[in-house]
Structures are given as C-alpha cells and as structure tokens.
Amino acid sequence: MKEKVKIALFASGSGTNVENIYKYFTNNDKVEVCCILCNKKNAYVLERAQMLKLDYLLFNRDDFYNSNTVLDYLKQKNTDLIVLAGFLWLIPDNLIKVFPDRIINIHPALLPKYGGKGMYGENVHKAVLENKEEETGITIHYVNQHYDEGQIIFQESVKIDSNDTIDSIANKVHKLEYMFFPTIIEKIALNL
C-alpha cells in the first residue's frame, strides 16, 4: 500500500460535503484530501478551499471535455481516488479510463429511483415528496459514462413523515451524507 492515499474532491456548489470530508481525514495518517476541483467560478467551495488551505483547480467545460487539463492536474497531485461531492457534470472518458473504479459519487436518493440528468438537490427531494415516497436516502456509487448508473457501493435510508417538506427531506439526507460518506470513502481508499 502507498504511504498515503490521495483523494481529489470535485464540487460545484457550497462545499459542505467537501469540508466535512476534509475534516474527517485531517489527522488520518493513511488518507488525505490533496485538492479540490471546481467548474464554477462563483462556487463557495472555492472560498472553503482557501480557508482550508487546500490546492484547487477551477476549470471550464472546454478544459474538462476537450483537453487533458483536469487529468494532468490530477496526475500532478498524485491522485488515487476521485470523490464527487456535489459535482454535476458527466465525467469524461479520459478520466474514467485512467481512474477505473476509483471515481465515486454520492446521490441524494435511493438509486435507481430519482437518478439521471437533472436529478440533483431540490429536484430529487421535490420528486420524492410529490410521489409520496415512504423513504428516501443516499446512494454512494462508482461513476461510469452515465449519470447515476455506476455500481452501487452503499445505501442508507431515512423515513419520510407526512409533515415533511422539501427542506426537511434535504436536511435528513444531508445528515446521512455527513455521517456515512467519509467512512465509505475511507473504506474504499484503504482497499486501493
């Protein structure tokens, strides 16, 4: 096994999961977060990266899909595992080929329900509520060439109450994310 497994975190939004994952691994002698990659210049996760003193790469669609900019950065950082923590773009083939079964994502529902293009954040919770589901939860899965279709690694559910709203469902799901995502990442990282 390597001296330390290095994780790159991809995010498009505020970065609450990024910060939670970073803090979980802060004093870990086997796994470390080496960098953050972001596709939105106004995303709060970039401010978090600066506060956490983490290297980051801001990239655009052309960098991601038509060049090796992102791949070269990941190689430069000696990345072992890619974790999507609120990242919304489909991962290009060049990354999937170099990191087979080493890209994982978290989805705020129990896949295969409520997955696919456009199914993220409030869109998922709204659909769950409108369909009067009795439970929802999180799915951690490997990433392939299609949205939310990679092999499922872990799922955890939470009950939906009759008085739940989109916001209360989101809060329940976030609690599951914060509780389980870092531990599952650690298990995967330690088995690389």
ABEGO torsion letter per residue (X at the ends): XBABBBBBBBBABAGAAAAAAAAAAAABAABBBABBBBABAABAAAAAAAAAGBBBBBBBAAAAAABAAAAAAAAAAGBABBBBBGBABBBBAAAAAABBGABBBBBABBOABGBEBGBBEAAAAAAAAAAGBABBEBBBBBBBABBGABBBABBBBBBBBAABBAAAAAAAAAAAAAAAAAAAAAAAAAAX
